[in-house]
Amino acid sequence: MPDENNGKTYSFDVCSQCKVICCKDANPPLTLKRQKIISDYLQEQKTPVKDFVREDYCHPAANPKGYCVLYKKETGKCRVHHVKPETCRAGPVTFDINLRTRKIEWFLKKGEICALAQKLYDNGNQLKEHLDVAKAEILRLVCELDSDALKAILKIEEPQTFKIGEDDLLKEALEKLGIS
């Protein structure tokens, strides 16, 4: 998918018209590396670095209304758009790991909950381009997360999605999950 479209990203053009805010009640996982990238970026922008929360895994904190602290309501954009978390970049593509088959499975959110997902689904070329980016981002995340964080993320349900493919899981991820 072309990253720019008349000065805006394709996803922003679609998402800015949407009434569902993916940045609300979302806790995108952060590796230590991504936390540093985001912190450094915010310091360069002279923006106060917001807290990261460590529960079962690390993620950006939420404001009192449940929005990610990185979401800027005034613009409808992420404050760290250029270095945002991998799952945010991959969205509306999500993943799961099938321990039985040793595959990473790729899912797309259903169109009724995500306008971008519907646009991608309707345009096979854009879906393929986005899926290539999403896979790279998610595979990097899977490889960089610690074992406990990855296991916690795999427990999160992703309702209203459908499977669009699968790939063999990297050896590194299998070992992290205790599968040899």
GUSE-758049 format. One record per atom (N, C-alpha, C): atom name; residue in one letter; x, y, z. Coordinates in steps of 0.1 Angstrom, whole numbers. Example, Ala and Ser with C-alpha at 12.3 -4.5 7.8 and 13.67 -1.06 7.14 Angstrom:
BEGIN
[N,A,[132,-57,78]];
[CA,A,[123,-45,78]];
[C,A,[132,-33,78]];
[N,S,[128,-22,71]];
[CA,S,[137,-11,71]];
[C,S,[129,0,79]];
//
This chain:
BEGIN
[N,M,[9,-12,0]];
[CA,M,[0,0,0]];
[C,M,[9,12,0]];
[N,P,[6,22,-8]];
[CA,P,[14,34,-8]];
[C,P,[14,40,5]];
[N,D,[25,45,10]];
[CA,D,[26,50,24]];
[C,D,[19,64,24]];
[N,E,[20,71,13]];
[CA,E,[15,85,13]];
[C,E,[4,86,2]];
[N,N,[-6,94,4]];
[CA,N,[-16,97,-5]];
[C,N,[-20,112,-3]];
[N,N,[-14,120,-12]];
[CA,N,[-17,134,-11]];
[C,N,[-14,140,3]];
[N,G,[-3,135,9]];
[CA,G,[1,141,22]];
[C,G,[-4,133,33]];
[N,K,[-14,124,31]];
[CA,K,[-19,116,42]];
[C,K,[-18,102,39]];
[N,T,[-17,93,49]];
[CA,T,[-16,79,46]];
[C,T,[-30,74,42]];
[N,Y,[-30,63,34]];
[CA,Y,[-42,57,29]];
[C,Y,[-51,54,41]];
[N,S,[-45,48,52]];
[CA,S,[-53,44,63]];
[C,S,[-59,56,70]];
[N,F,[-52,67,71]];
[CA,F,[-58,79,77]];
[C,F,[-69,84,69]];
[N,D,[-68,84,56]];
[CA,D,[-79,88,48]];
[C,D,[-92,80,51]];
[N,V,[-91,67,53]];
[CA,V,[-102,59,56]];
[C,V,[-106,60,70]];
[N,C,[-96,59,79]];
[CA,C,[-99,59,93]];
[C,C,[-104,72,99]];
[N,S,[-100,83,93]];
[CA,S,[-105,96,98]];
[C,S,[-120,98,97]];
[N,Q,[-126,90,88]];
[CA,Q,[-140,91,86]];
[C,Q,[-148,81,94]];
[N,C,[-141,72,101]];
[CA,C,[-147,61,109]];
[C,C,[-150,66,123]];
[N,K,[-161,61,128]];
[CA,K,[-166,65,142]];
[C,K,[-160,55,152]];
[N,V,[-155,44,148]];
[CA,V,[-149,34,158]];
[C,V,[-134,38,159]];
[N,I,[-130,40,171]];
[CA,I,[-117,45,174]];
[C,I,[-108,33,179]];
[N,C,[-99,28,171]];
[CA,C,[-91,17,174]];
[C,C,[-82,20,186]];
[N,C,[-80,33,188]];
[CA,C,[-70,37,199]];
[C,C,[-77,37,212]];
[N,K,[-89,34,213]];
[CA,K,[-97,33,226]];
[C,K,[-97,19,231]];
[N,D,[-94,17,243]];
[CA,D,[-95,3,249]];
[C,D,[-85,-6,242]];
[N,A,[-75,-1,237]];
[CA,A,[-65,-9,230]];
[C,A,[-52,-9,238]];
[N,N,[-45,-19,239]];
[CA,N,[-32,-20,246]];
[C,N,[-22,-26,237]];
[N,P,[-17,-19,227]];
[CA,P,[-7,-25,218]];
[C,P,[6,-29,225]];
[N,P,[10,-41,224]];
[CA,P,[22,-46,231]];
[C,P,[35,-38,226]];
[N,L,[44,-36,236]];
[CA,L,[56,-29,233]];
[C,L,[68,-37,238]];
[N,T,[77,-39,229]];
[CA,T,[90,-45,233]];
[C,T,[99,-34,240]];
[N,L,[109,-38,246]];
[CA,L,[118,-28,252]];
[C,L,[124,-19,241]];
[N,K,[127,-25,230]];
[CA,K,[132,-17,218]];
[C,K,[122,-7,214]];
[N,R,[109,-10,212]];
[CA,R,[99,-1,208]];
[C,R,[97,10,218]];
[N,Q,[97,6,231]];
[CA,Q,[96,17,241]];
[C,Q,[106,27,240]];
[N,K,[119,23,237]];
[CA,K,[130,33,236]];
[C,K,[128,41,223]];
[N,I,[124,35,212]];
[CA,I,[121,42,200]];
[C,I,[111,53,202]];
[N,I,[100,49,208]];
[CA,I,[89,59,211]];
[C,I,[93,70,220]];
[N,S,[100,66,231]];
[CA,S,[105,76,241]];
[C,S,[115,86,234]];
[N,D,[124,81,226]];
[CA,D,[133,89,219]];
[C,D,[126,99,209]];
[N,Y,[116,93,202]];
[CA,Y,[109,101,192]];
[C,Y,[101,113,199]];
[N,L,[95,109,210]];
[CA,L,[87,120,218]];
[C,L,[97,130,223]];
[N,Q,[109,126,228]];
[CA,Q,[118,136,233]];
[C,Q,[123,145,221]];
[N,E,[125,140,209]];
[CA,E,[129,148,198]];
[C,E,[118,158,194]];
[N,Q,[105,154,196]];
[CA,Q,[94,162,193]];
[C,Q,[91,172,204]];
[N,K,[99,171,215]];
[CA,K,[97,180,227]];
[C,K,[83,178,233]];
[N,T,[79,165,233]];
[CA,T,[66,161,238]];
[C,T,[69,153,251]];
[N,P,[62,155,262]];
[CA,P,[65,148,274]];
[C,P,[63,133,271]];
[N,V,[72,125,276]];
[CA,V,[71,110,275]];
[C,V,[60,105,284]];
[N,K,[51,98,279]];
[CA,K,[40,93,287]];
[C,K,[44,80,293]];
[N,D,[37,75,303]];
[CA,D,[41,63,310]];
[C,D,[37,51,301]];
[N,F,[45,40,303]];
[CA,F,[41,27,297]];
[C,F,[37,19,309]];
[N,V,[27,10,307]];
[CA,V,[22,2,317]];
[C,V,[27,-12,315]];
[N,R,[30,-18,326]];
[CA,R,[35,-32,326]];
[C,R,[25,-41,334]];
[N,E,[17,-48,327]];
[CA,E,[7,-58,334]];
[C,E,[13,-72,330]];
[N,D,[5,-79,322]];
[CA,D,[10,-91,317]];
[C,D,[21,-89,306]];
[N,Y,[20,-77,300]];
[CA,Y,[29,-73,290]];
[C,Y,[30,-57,290]];
[N,C,[39,-51,284]];
[CA,C,[41,-37,284]];
[C,C,[33,-31,273]];
[N,H,[26,-20,276]];
[CA,H,[18,-12,266]];
[C,H,[17,2,270]];
[N,P,[13,11,261]];
[CA,P,[11,25,265]];
[C,P,[0,26,275]];
[N,A,[1,36,283]];
[CA,A,[-10,39,293]];
[C,A,[-22,44,286]];
[N,A,[-33,44,293]];
[CA,A,[-46,50,287]];
[C,A,[-49,62,295]];
[N,N,[-56,72,289]];
[CA,N,[-61,83,297]];
[C,N,[-74,79,304]];
[N,P,[-79,88,312]];
[CA,P,[-91,84,320]];
[C,P,[-103,80,311]];
[N,K,[-104,84,299]];
[CA,K,[-115,80,290]];
[C,K,[-112,67,282]];
[N,G,[-100,61,285]];
[CA,G,[-97,48,279]];
[C,G,[-89,49,266]];
[N,Y,[-86,62,261]];
[CA,Y,[-78,63,249]];
[C,Y,[-63,61,252]];
[N,C,[-56,55,243]];
[CA,C,[-42,54,244]];
[C,C,[-36,68,245]];
[N,V,[-26,70,254]];
[CA,V,[-20,83,256]];
[C,V,[-13,88,244]];
[N,L,[-10,79,234]];
[CA,L,[-3,83,222]];
[C,L,[-13,89,212]];
[N,Y,[-26,87,214]];
[CA,Y,[-36,92,205]];
[C,Y,[-39,106,207]];
[N,K,[-39,114,196]];
[CA,K,[-42,129,198]];
[C,K,[-55,131,192]];
[N,K,[-65,133,200]];
[CA,K,[-79,134,196]];
[C,K,[-81,146,187]];
[N,E,[-74,157,189]];
[CA,E,[-75,169,181]];
[C,E,[-73,166,166]];
[N,T,[-63,158,163]];
[CA,T,[-60,155,149]];
[C,T,[-65,141,144]];
[N,G,[-69,133,154]];
[CA,G,[-73,119,150]];
[C,G,[-61,110,146]];
[N,K,[-49,115,150]];
[CA,K,[-37,107,147]];
[C,K,[-29,103,159]];
[N,C,[-21,94,157]];
[CA,C,[-11,89,167]];
[C,C,[0,100,169]];
[N,R,[3,103,181]];
[CA,R,[15,112,183]];
[C,R,[28,107,178]];
[N,V,[29,94,177]];
[CA,V,[41,87,173]];
[C,V,[39,79,160]];
[N,H,[30,85,151]];
[CA,H,[26,77,139]];
[C,H,[38,71,132]];
[N,H,[49,78,131]];
[CA,H,[61,73,123]];
[C,H,[68,61,130]];
[N,V,[66,60,143]];
[CA,V,[73,49,151]];
[C,V,[63,41,159]];
[N,K,[50,41,155]];
[CA,K,[40,35,164]];
[C,K,[42,20,165]];
[N,P,[35,14,175]];
[CA,P,[37,0,178]];
[C,P,[34,-9,166]];
[N,E,[40,-20,165]];
[CA,E,[39,-29,154]];
[C,E,[24,-33,151]];
[N,T,[17,-36,162]];
[CA,T,[3,-40,160]];
[C,T,[-6,-29,155]];
[N,C,[-2,-17,158]];
[CA,C,[-9,-5,153]];
[C,C,[-7,-3,138]];
[N,R,[6,-5,134]];
[CA,R,[10,-5,120]];
[C,R,[3,-16,112]];
[N,A,[2,-28,118]];
[CA,A,[-4,-39,111]];
[C,A,[-19,-39,110]];
[N,G,[-25,-32,119]];
[CA,G,[-40,-32,119]];
[C,G,[-46,-28,106]];
[N,P,[-56,-34,102]];
[CA,P,[-66,-43,109]];
[C,P,[-62,-58,108]];
[N,V,[-50,-60,105]];
[CA,V,[-45,-74,104]];
[C,V,[-41,-78,118]];
[N,T,[-46,-90,123]];
[CA,T,[-42,-95,136]];
[C,T,[-36,-109,134]];
[N,F,[-32,-115,145]];
[CA,F,[-25,-128,144]];
[C,F,[-29,-136,156]];
[N,D,[-26,-149,154]];
[CA,D,[-26,-159,165]];
[C,D,[-16,-169,162]];
[N,I,[-12,-177,172]];
[CA,I,[-2,-188,169]];
[C,I,[-9,-200,173]];
[N,N,[-10,-210,163]];
[CA,N,[-16,-223,165]];
[C,N,[-5,-232,169]];
[N,L,[-5,-235,182]];
[CA,L,[6,-243,188]];
[C,L,[6,-258,182]];
[N,R,[-6,-262,179]];
[CA,R,[-7,-276,173]];
[C,R,[-1,-277,160]];
[N,T,[-3,-268,151]];
[CA,T,[2,-268,137]];
[C,T,[15,-261,136]];
[N,R,[19,-253,146]];
[CA,R,[32,-246,146]];
[C,R,[31,-235,135]];
[N,K,[20,-229,134]];
[CA,K,[18,-219,123]];
[C,K,[14,-205,130]];
[N,I,[18,-195,124]];
[CA,I,[12,-182,127]];
[C,I,[1,-179,118]];
[N,E,[-11,-176,123]];
[CA,E,[-23,-174,115]];
[C,E,[-26,-159,114]];
[N,W,[-30,-155,103]];
[CA,W,[-33,-141,100]];
[C,W,[-48,-139,99]];
[N,F,[-53,-129,105]];
[CA,F,[-67,-126,105]];
[C,F,[-69,-111,101]];
[N,L,[-81,-109,95]];
[CA,L,[-85,-95,92]];
[C,L,[-98,-92,99]];
[N,K,[-98,-80,105]];
[CA,K,[-111,-76,112]];
[C,K,[-122,-76,101]];
[N,K,[-134,-78,106]];
[CA,K,[-146,-77,97]];
[C,K,[-149,-63,94]];
[N,G,[-154,-61,82]];
[CA,G,[-158,-48,77]];
[C,G,[-168,-40,85]];
[N,E,[-177,-47,92]];
[CA,E,[-187,-40,100]];
[C,E,[-181,-33,112]];
[N,I,[-168,-37,116]];
[CA,I,[-162,-30,127]];
[C,I,[-150,-22,123]];
[N,C,[-146,-23,110]];
[CA,C,[-134,-16,106]];
[C,C,[-135,-13,91]];
[N,A,[-137,0,88]];
[CA,A,[-138,5,75]];
[C,A,[-125,2,66]];
[N,L,[-114,3,73]];
[CA,L,[-101,1,66]];
[C,L,[-101,-14,61]];
[N,A,[-105,-23,70]];
[CA,A,[-105,-37,67]];
[C,A,[-114,-40,55]];
[N,Q,[-125,-33,54]];
[CA,Q,[-134,-35,43]];
[C,Q,[-128,-30,30]];
[N,K,[-122,-18,31]];
[CA,K,[-115,-13,19]];
[C,K,[-104,-22,14]];
[N,L,[-96,-27,23]];
[CA,L,[-85,-36,20]];
[C,L,[-91,-49,14]];
[N,Y,[-101,-55,20]];
[CA,Y,[-107,-67,15]];
[C,Y,[-113,-65,1]];
[N,D,[-118,-53,-2]];
[CA,D,[-124,-50,-15]];
[C,D,[-114,-48,-26]];
[N,N,[-101,-45,-22]];
[CA,N,[-91,-43,-31]];
[C,N,[-79,-52,-28]];
[N,G,[-79,-63,-36]];
[CA,G,[-69,-74,-34]];
[C,G,[-55,-69,-34]];
[N,N,[-51,-60,-43]];
[CA,N,[-38,-55,-44]];
[C,N,[-34,-47,-31]];
[N,Q,[-43,-39,-26]];
[CA,Q,[-40,-31,-14]];
[C,Q,[-39,-40,-2]];
[N,L,[-48,-51,-2]];
[CA,L,[-47,-60,9]];
[C,L,[-34,-68,9]];
[N,K,[-29,-72,-3]];
[CA,K,[-16,-79,-3]];
[C,K,[-5,-70,1]];
[N,E,[-5,-57,-3]];
[CA,E,[6,-48,1]];
[C,E,[5,-46,16]];
[N,H,[-7,-44,21]];
[CA,H,[-8,-41,36]];
[C,H,[-4,-54,44]];
[N,L,[-8,-65,39]];
[CA,L,[-5,-78,46]];
[C,L,[10,-80,46]];
[N,D,[17,-77,36]];
[CA,D,[32,-79,36]];
[C,D,[38,-70,47]];
[N,V,[33,-58,48]];
[CA,V,[38,-49,59]];
[C,V,[34,-54,72]];
[N,A,[21,-58,74]];
[CA,A,[16,-63,86]];
[C,A,[24,-76,91]];
[N,K,[27,-85,82]];
[CA,K,[34,-97,86]];
[C,K,[48,-93,91]];
[N,A,[55,-85,84]];
[CA,A,[68,-81,88]];
[C,A,[68,-74,102]];
[N,E,[58,-66,104]];
[CA,E,[57,-59,117]];
[C,E,[54,-69,128]];
[N,I,[45,-77,126]];
[CA,I,[41,-87,136]];
[C,I,[52,-97,139]];
[N,L,[58,-102,128]];
[CA,L,[69,-112,130]];
[C,L,[80,-105,138]];
[N,R,[83,-93,136]];
[CA,R,[94,-86,144]];
[C,R,[89,-85,158]];
[N,L,[77,-82,161]];
[CA,L,[71,-81,174]];
[C,L,[73,-95,181]];
[N,V,[68,-105,174]];
[CA,V,[69,-119,180]];
[C,V,[83,-123,184]];
[N,C,[92,-119,175]];
[CA,C,[106,-123,178]];
[C,C,[112,-114,189]];
[N,E,[108,-102,191]];
[CA,E,[114,-93,201]];
[C,E,[107,-93,215]];
[N,L,[95,-98,215]];
[CA,L,[88,-99,228]];
[C,L,[94,-110,237]];
[N,D,[94,-108,250]];
[CA,D,[98,-119,259]];
[C,D,[88,-130,259]];
[N,S,[91,-141,263]];
[CA,S,[83,-153,263]];
[C,S,[70,-150,271]];
[N,D,[70,-145,283]];
[CA,D,[58,-143,291]];
[C,D,[49,-133,284]];
[N,A,[54,-122,278]];
[CA,A,[46,-112,271]];
[C,A,[39,-119,259]];
[N,L,[46,-126,252]];
[CA,L,[40,-133,240]];
[C,L,[29,-142,244]];
[N,K,[31,-150,254]];
[CA,K,[21,-159,259]];
[C,K,[9,-152,264]];
[N,A,[11,-140,271]];
[CA,A,[-1,-132,275]];
[C,A,[-9,-127,263]];
[N,I,[-2,-122,253]];
[CA,I,[-8,-116,241]];
[C,I,[-17,-127,234]];
[N,L,[-12,-139,234]];
[CA,L,[-19,-150,227]];
[C,L,[-32,-153,234]];
[N,K,[-34,-149,246]];
[CA,K,[-46,-152,254]];
[C,K,[-57,-142,250]];
[N,I,[-53,-131,244]];
[CA,I,[-63,-120,241]];
[C,I,[-72,-125,229]];
[N,E,[-85,-124,231]];
[CA,E,[-94,-127,221]];
[C,E,[-95,-116,210]];
[N,E,[-96,-120,198]];
[CA,E,[-98,-110,187]];
[C,E,[-111,-113,180]];
[N,P,[-122,-109,186]];
[CA,P,[-135,-112,180]];
[C,P,[-137,-104,167]];
[N,Q,[-146,-109,159]];
[CA,Q,[-150,-102,147]];
[C,Q,[-138,-101,137]];
[N,T,[-131,-112,136]];
[CA,T,[-121,-113,126]];
[C,T,[-123,-126,118]];
[N,F,[-116,-127,107]];
[CA,F,[-116,-140,99]];
[C,F,[-102,-143,94]];
[N,K,[-100,-156,93]];
[CA,K,[-86,-160,89]];
[C,K,[-84,-157,74]];
[N,I,[-72,-152,71]];
[CA,I,[-69,-149,57]];
[C,I,[-56,-156,53]];
[N,G,[-50,-163,62]];
[CA,G,[-38,-171,58]];
[C,G,[-30,-176,70]];
[N,E,[-19,-183,67]];
[CA,E,[-10,-188,78]];
[C,E,[3,-190,72]];
[N,D,[13,-190,80]];
[CA,D,[27,-192,76]];
[C,D,[34,-201,87]];
[N,D,[44,-208,83]];
[CA,D,[52,-215,93]];
[C,D,[57,-205,104]];
[N,L,[57,-209,116]];
[CA,L,[62,-201,127]];
[C,L,[78,-202,127]];
[N,L,[84,-190,129]];
[CA,L,[99,-190,130]];
[C,L,[104,-198,142]];
[N,K,[115,-205,140]];
[CA,K,[121,-213,150]];
[C,K,[122,-206,163]];
[N,E,[127,-194,163]];
[CA,E,[129,-185,174]];
[C,E,[116,-184,183]];
[N,A,[105,-182,176]];
[CA,A,[92,-181,183]];
[C,A,[88,-194,189]];
[N,L,[90,-205,182]];
[CA,L,[86,-218,187]];
[C,L,[94,-221,200]];
[N,E,[107,-218,200]];
[CA,E,[115,-220,212]];
[C,E,[110,-211,223]];
[N,K,[106,-199,220]];
[CA,K,[101,-189,230]];
[C,K,[89,-195,237]];
[N,L,[81,-202,229]];
[CA,L,[68,-207,234]];
[C,L,[70,-221,240]];
[N,G,[83,-226,240]];
[CA,G,[85,-239,246]];
[C,G,[82,-251,237]];
[N,I,[82,-248,224]];
[CA,I,[79,-259,214]];
[C,I,[91,-262,206]];
[N,S,[95,-274,206]];
[CA,S,[107,-277,198]];
[C,S,[104,-287,187]];
//
